[in-house]
Amino acid sequence: MIPKDNDDPALGAFLAFLARDIAAHPERLSSLTGDLLAAVQKAANEAGDIDLNASLSADDE
């Protein structure tokens, strides 16, 4: 569980928007295709370990 002092108001608003949209339009939901899932898994495997706390390089900012 994430402590309350780390809550991101933008994330909360986005999740609330998603919840309203899903409730209003459930017909828009679809599952991942096998091809898309394979592409995401391949990209994640190729990325290797990622340190989310590391500073970005000048090229990445």
Helices and strands as residue ranges (DSSP letters): G 4-6, H 9-24, G 26-28, H 34-47
